[in-house]
Amino acid sequence: MAADVLFQPFSFKGLNLKNRFVMAPMTRSFSPGGVPTEEVAQYYKRRAAAEVGLIVSEGTGVNRPASLNDKNVPRFHGEKELAGWKRVIEAVHEAGGAMAPQLWHVGAVRSRDPEFATPETYDSPSGLTRPGKEFGKPMTEEEVADAIQAFADAALAAKQLGFETIELHGAHGYLIDQFFWEGTNVREDAYGSKGLPGRARFAADILKAVRQAVGPDYPVIIRISQWKQQDYEVKLAKTPKEMEAWLTTLTDAGADILHCSQRRFWEPEFEGSDLNFAGWAKKLTGVPTISVGSVGLTGEFIAAWGGEASTPASLDELIKRMDRGEFDLVAVGRALLQDPNWVLKVKEGRNDELMNYDLKALATLS
């Protein structure tokens, strides 16, 4: 199918993109001590030069103890760290690109790095990393307020550095998502609830604080997911009605664009409709959405991280859904990690040059 629909410009609230492709956030761990290097800047610049519409950075830590659990993942606070990010956005702009930092707090997720200096405590809603599994400690109301401010401070820094937008990481079982999930949020204060909209208050308060910091006209994205890395089968919202109550809590608080993460973009979210997660989110809220999940490659990304081979896949289903307006933007992960020129090749019809995904790509910033 003709890919023209994927190369239509997109404009919303001051965010002007040359096409509908987004580089998905992917942790790379190439920022020693949390400081992005010139190599990191050039990694993103290569994607911008090859016509990626919007680049979303790898997750980058806000100013809270244990916001990250990897010493080589970048941070978005501190003089040296922000100077590194300044160089990143300058490089992306030199290539004509647009970029958002993804602002992140991992919460109660243990580090896999044996050399990581374990902090005294990990932030969490209720001292749980999954249902029944204790890890971290419940945040006090003062610590919750400090975390909210840390996200707002990072968002303001991004705007001041020249980033076109920001993304909050509210997915995949990390801190914001741990507040969403009834399996990890059993609080009995204002940030806990038996209902999903009540458990969304932490995210909503972050969005309100971010909005106050950056002003009314600066676009704000939040990435969300039903599934968790702790349990792939979890569904926060089991019906469209539950999803509407959850997502409108976020959009009412200041979210402009919903980045809807699922493992396979073509899978329907609810019975009785072939709409995917991003399609339902757009239908229920009316705001623009980003779809993501195994775009352009066979297999799905979690299996690929484990070493499963991935080869180029047809974009026909993606084009069909985009053409009917199911979602507005599409995020691409592994294909762009492997090949910085993937979008350009798709645009020019150079399908025979599309590359297999090789796990070895994680070892370099190609």
C-alpha positions in Angstrom: 0.0 0.0 0.0 1.1 3.6 -0.6 2.8 5.0 2.4 1.8 8.6 1.6 -0.5 8.9 4.7 2.5 8.3 6.9 4.3 11.3 5.4 1.6 13.9 5.9 2.6 16.8 8.2 1.2 16.9 11.7 0.5 20.1 13.6 -0.9 20.4 17.1 -0.6 23.1 19.7 2.7 24.5 18.3 4.2 21.0 17.6 4.8 21.0 13.9 6.2 17.7 12.5 7.2 16.9 8.9 5.6 13.4 9.0 3.8 11.0 11.3 6.8 8.9 12.5 8.1 9.1 16.1 11.2 7.5 17.3 10.1 5.5 20.3 12.0 6.0 23.6 14.6 3.2 24.1 17.0 3.0 27.0 20.6 2.9 25.7 22.8 3.3 28.8 25.5 5.3 27.0 25.6 8.3 29.3 28.3 7.8 31.8 27.3 9.1 35.2 24.0 10.2 33.8 25.6 12.8 31.4 24.7 12.7 27.7 27.8 12.7 25.5 28.5 14.0 22.0 28.1 10.4 20.8 24.6 10.5 22.2 23.9 13.8 20.4 25.1 12.4 17.1 23.0 9.2 17.6 19.9 11.3 17.8 21.0 13.7 15.1 21.4 10.8 12.6 17.7 10.0 13.0 16.7 13.6 12.7 18.7 13.9 9.5 17.0 10.9 8.1 13.5 12.5 8.5 12.2 11.1 11.7 9.3 13.4 12.5 9.7 13.5 16.3 12.4 11.9 18.4 11.5 10.9 21.9 14.6 10.4 23.9 15.4 7.4 26.0 14.0 7.7 29.5 15.9 10.3 31.5 15.7 10.7 35.3 14.0 13.5 37.3 15.6 14.9 40.4 14.5 12.3 43.0 16.7 9.7 44.8 16.6 6.4 42.9 14.6 7.9 40.0 16.9 5.7 37.9 18.4 2.2 38.6 21.3 2.4 36.0 24.3 4.6 36.4 24.7 5.1 32.7 21.1 6.2 31.9 20.9 10.0 31.5 19.4 12.4 34.0 17.5 15.6 33.3 18.8 17.7 36.2 22.1 19.1 37.2 24.4 21.5 35.4 26.5 18.9 33.5 23.5 16.8 32.7 21.5 19.7 31.2 24.5 21.0 29.3 24.7 17.6 27.7 21.0 17.7 26.8 21.5 21.2 25.4 24.1 19.8 23.0 21.7 17.0 22.1 18.8 19.3 21.1 21.3 21.6 19.2 22.4 18.6 17.2 18.9 17.5 16.4 18.0 21.1 15.4 21.0 21.3 13.1 19.5 18.3 11.2 16.1 19.9 11.1 14.5 17.6 13.6 12.2 18.0 16.6 12.6 16.2 20.0 11.1 15.5 23.4 12.9 14.2 26.4 11.1 11.4 28.2 11.0 12.3 31.9 11.2 9.1 34.0 11.1 7.7 37.5 11.6 4.0 37.7 10.0 3.6 41.2 10.2 0.2 42.8 12.1 -1.6 40.0 15.3 -3.3 41.1 18.5 -2.6 39.1 19.9 -5.4 36.9 23.3 -3.8 37.0 25.6 -5.5 39.6 27.7 -2.4 39.8 24.7 -0.1 40.6 25.0 1.5 44.0 21.7 0.6 45.6 20.1 3.5 47.4 18.7 3.3 50.9 15.1 3.4 49.5 13.2 3.2 46.3 10.1 5.3 45.9 6.9 3.4 45.5 3.2 4.0 46.2 2.9 1.1 48.7 6.3 -0.6 49.0 5.4 -3.2 46.3 7.0 -3.9 43.0 4.2 -6.3 42.0 1.2 -7.7 43.8 2.4 -9.3 47.0 6.1 -8.6 46.3 7.6 -6.1 48.7 10.3 -3.8 47.4 10.9 -0.1 48.1 8.9 1.9 50.6 5.7 3.8 50.5 6.2 7.4 49.7 5.2 10.0 52.3 2.9 12.8 51.1 6.0 15.1 51.3 7.9 12.7 49.0 5.0 12.5 46.6 5.0 16.4 46.5 8.7 16.4 45.9 8.4 13.9 43.0 5.6 16.0 41.4 7.8 19.1 41.6 10.8 17.2 40.1 8.8 16.3 37.0 7.6 20.0 36.7 11.2 21.3 37.1 12.4 18.9 34.4 9.7 19.9 32.0 10.5 23.6 32.5 14.2 22.8 31.9 13.3 21.1 28.6 11.3 24.0 27.4 14.1 26.4 28.3 16.7 24.2 26.5 14.6 24.3 23.3 12.9 20.9 23.2 9.6 21.1 21.2 7.7 19.0 23.7 8.1 16.6 26.6 6.9 13.1 27.4 6.1 11.7 30.8 6.8 8.0 31.3 3.6 6.7 32.8 3.8 3.2 31.5 5.3 -0.3 31.9 5.2 -0.7 35.6 7.4 2.3 36.6 6.5 4.9 39.2 3.6 6.7 37.7 2.2 3.4 36.4 2.7 1.8 39.9 0.3 4.4 41.2 -2.2 3.5 38.4 -2.0 -0.2 39.1 -4.2 -1.6 41.9 -1.7 -4.4 42.4 1.0 -1.9 43.5 -1.1 1.0 44.9 -3.0 0.0 48.0 -2.7 3.4 49.6 -5.5 4.8 51.7 -4.7 8.5 51.3 -5.6 10.8 48.5 -3.3 9.0 46.1 -4.9 5.6 46.6 -8.4 4.4 45.6 -10.4 1.4 44.6 -11.1 3.1 41.3 -8.6 3.8 38.5 -9.4 7.6 38.2 -8.5 7.9 41.9 -5.3 6.1 41.5 -4.5 8.4 38.6 -4.3 11.4 40.9 -0.5 11.2 41.1 -0.2 11.4 37.3 -2.9 14.1 37.2 -1.0 16.2 39.8 2.2 15.8 37.8 0.4 17.0 34.7 -1.1 20.0 36.5 2.3 20.9 37.9 4.0 20.5 34.5 1.3 22.6 32.8 1.8 25.4 35.4 5.5 25.3 34.8 5.5 25.3 30.9 2.4 27.3 30.3 -0.8 26.6 28.3 0.7 26.4 24.8 3.5 24.0 25.3 2.5 20.4 24.2 2.7 17.7 26.8 2.7 13.9 26.0 2.2 11.1 28.4 3.1 7.5 27.6 0.7 4.9 29.1 0.2 1.2 28.9 -2.2 -1.5 30.0 0.5 -4.1 30.3 3.3 -4.1 32.9 6.8 -5.5 32.7 5.9 -7.3 35.9 2.8 -8.9 34.3 2.2 -8.7 30.6 -1.5 -9.7 31.0 -2.6 -6.8 33.2 -5.3 -4.5 32.0 -5.8 -1.4 34.0 -9.0 -0.6 32.1 -11.1 -3.7 31.4 -13.9 -1.8 29.5 -14.1 1.3 27.3 -16.0 3.0 30.2 -13.2 2.4 32.6 -10.6 3.5 30.0 -12.6 6.8 29.4 -12.7 7.5 33.1 -8.9 6.9 33.4 -7.8 8.8 30.3 -10.1 11.8 30.7 -8.5 12.3 34.2 -5.2 12.7 32.4 -6.4 15.0 29.6 -8.4 17.2 32.0 -5.2 17.6 34.0 -3.2 18.8 31.0 -2.1 15.9 28.8 -2.3 16.9 25.1 -1.2 13.7 23.4 -1.5 10.1 24.6 1.3 7.7 23.7 -0.4 4.3 23.9 2.1 1.5 24.3 1.1 -2.0 23.4 3.2 -5.0 22.4 1.6 -5.5 19.0 -0.1 -2.4 17.5 -2.5 -4.5 15.3 -4.2 -6.2 18.3 -7.7 -5.0 19.3 -8.0 -3.6 22.8 -11.6 -4.7 23.5 -13.9 -7.3 22.1 -16.4 -6.2 19.5 -14.0 -3.7 17.8 -10.7 -3.9 15.9 -9.6 -0.5 17.4 -6.2 -0.8 19.1 -5.3 1.0 22.3 -4.4 4.3 20.6 -7.6 4.0 18.6 -9.8 3.7 21.6 -7.9 6.4 23.4 -8.5 8.8 20.6 -12.2 7.8 20.3 -12.8 8.3 24.0 -10.9 11.5 24.6 -10.7 13.3 21.3 -7.0 14.1 21.7 -4.2 13.0 19.3 -2.7 9.6 20.0 0.5 7.8 19.2 0.4 4.1 18.5 3.4 1.8 19.0 4.2 -1.9 19.2 6.3 -4.0 16.9 6.0 -1.6 13.9 8.0 -2.6 10.8 9.5 -5.9 12.1 8.3 -9.4 12.7 7.9 -10.6 16.3 7.4 -8.3 19.2 10.0 -6.2 21.1 10.1 -8.0 24.4 11.0 -11.3 22.7 13.5 -9.4 20.5 15.2 -8.1 23.6 15.6 -11.7 24.6 17.3 -12.5 21.3 14.5 -13.6 19.0 15.2 -12.8 15.4 13.2 -10.0 13.7 12.9 -9.3 10.0 11.2 -6.5 8.1 7.4 -6.7 8.1 4.7 -5.1 5.9 3.4 -1.7 6.8 0.1 -2.3 5.1 -1.9 -2.8 8.3 -0.4 0.3 9.8 -1.2 2.4 6.7 -4.7 1.1 6.6 -5.3 2.2 10.2 -3.6 5.5 9.8 -5.6 6.2 6.6 -8.9 5.7 8.5 -7.7 8.1 11.2 -7.5 5.5 14.0 -4.5 7.3 15.5 -2.4 10.3 14.5 1.3 9.3 15.0 3.2 6.0 15.1 6.3 5.3 17.2 9.0 3.0 15.8 11.5 1.3 18.1 13.7 -1.6 17.1 13.7 -0.7 13.3 15.1 2.8 14.1 17.5 1.5 16.7 19.0 -0.8 14.1 18.9 1.6 11.2 18.9 5.4 11.5 17.8 5.7 7.9 14.7 3.5 8.2 12.1 6.3 7.8 14.0 7.7 4.7 14.1 4.2 3.1 10.3 3.7 3.7 9.6 7.2 2.2 11.7 6.4 -0.9 10.3 2.9 -1.3 13.7 1.2 -0.7 12.1 -1.8 1.0 14.8 -4.1 -0.2 17.2 -2.1 1.9 15.3 -2.5 5.2 17.4 -4.3 7.7 16.8 -7.3 10.0 17.0 -6.4 13.7 20.0 -7.8 15.5 20.3 -7.8 19.3 24.0 -6.7 18.8 22.6 -3.2 17.9 22.1 -2.6 21.6 25.9 -2.7 22.0 26.5 0.5 20.0 25.1 3.9 19.3 24.9 3.4 15.5 
